[in-house]
Amino acid sequence: MLESSHVYFHQAADVLGLTPKLRDILLAPFRIVKVVIVTEGDDDKLKHHYGYRVQHNRARGPMKGGLRFHPSVNEDESIALANLMTWKTAVVNVPYGGAKGGINCDPSQLSIKELDAITRTFVGQIKEVIGPTIDIPAPDVNTNAQVMGWIMDEYSKYAGFSPGVVTGKPLHLFGSEGREEATGRGVTIVLEEALKEQNKTLADVTVAMQGFGNVGSFAAKLMAAAGAKIVAVGDHLGGTSRAEGLDVEALSTWVREHRSVKGFPGGDAFHSSDVLTWDADVLIPAALGDVLTEENAKDVRAKIIVEAANAPTTPEADAIFRQRGILVVPDILANAGGVTVSYFEWAQNIQQFCWDIDRVRIELTNHMQKAYHSVAAAAKKHKVDLRTAAFVLGTQRVGKAAMSRRHYAEARDFV
């Protein structure tokens, strides 16, 4: 993932003609934190984990990014995801830099009490380098509103009442309306904008989707409500399809009860990996990274790919899609609805004023539409694909801010 993120950055840097020195400056993380977390388990035995927080860039504002709790969390992954957050926040033009991190634990093997202790110990060890004007974490893999509430509470013990230290909190702890649906709604908005450029609407397309968690399920509901046919959905256990379009509400109910689309009585079963090459107009990878590879890219039948997941496409697959004329709406644009509504939550916390759901949705739509058209304009100007254009736009905005905060002649390179 780290290598892939650098490949895309360097493609954009080539378009901009950036020097090796400027590339190094923009890629280097501002700060890397690694801590040892020792807690006592329910069995009175010591538990030992590592916690990471990588803060990539603060030129455009406080750093922002998720915290994930997963055994695979490590420094390289955190660096890659942090720099992607830097470009993502710049693409949607919210006043943040990028950060990422987490703890290499498996929440499924921990009690609530143990998870609470691990989270609070981690906060105590990084409290000096996070805060509403420094670095604002958010939910990610295996973390949720409850974990964000623990972080807010623990940080507030040291800094006083500080709801703005994290986003993605429960509504009753000063979270924002619309946060849960935000990423899926953002995916839907950018797909609508891409279709407009082809004189189409959602009612004109069929959609295949990998993943039916928070992002995938909300995107599917919104697309189906606008007339799209969700013809295939696959997850880690299986897949279900229906040529006339799946009943998304019924599928959502099934998944809540069974934790998978497998066995859904309203569709035909298939092997989960086949969803990536399904005969549909639009493919939405909304689960894991690196699922579209050199091996399967030639078999993808969709004409549009909207990356709801982080880094689902390898650089090799991306090159094949360009050669085949498949339109790819990249992750740093497509799934930026989440960080955009996180920004709204933070702004509400700073103001001590709550927005209603209609305002959140209107503001999100405006941000995502503007971001899509800014990327599309950059693609047209530089004669590149949308992914390269998104990285060009993000790099320009970050680079100009970084070079303008002090007197650097290189600021002119980002005009």
Secondary structure, 3 states (H helix, E strand, C coil): CHHHHHHHHHHHHHHHCCCHHHHHHHHCCCEEEEEEEEEECCCCCEEEEEEEEEECCCCCCCEEEEEEECCCCCHHHHHHHHHHHHHHHHHCCCCCEEEEEEECCCHHHCCHHHHHHHHHHHHHHHHHHCECCCEEEEECCCCCHHHHHHHHHHHHHHHCCCHHHCCCCCHHHCCCCCCCCHHHHHHHHHHHHHHHCCCCCHHHCEEEEECCCHHHHHHHHHHHHCCCEEEEEECCCCEEECCCCCCHHHHHHHHHHHCCCCCCCCCEEECHHHHHHCCCCEEEECCCCCCECCCCHHHCCCCEEECCCCCCECHHHHHHHHHHCCEEECHHHHCCHHHHHHHHHHHHHHHCCCCCHHHHHHHHHHHHHHHHHHHHHHHHHHCCCHHHHHHHHHHHHHHHHHHHCCCCHHHHHHC
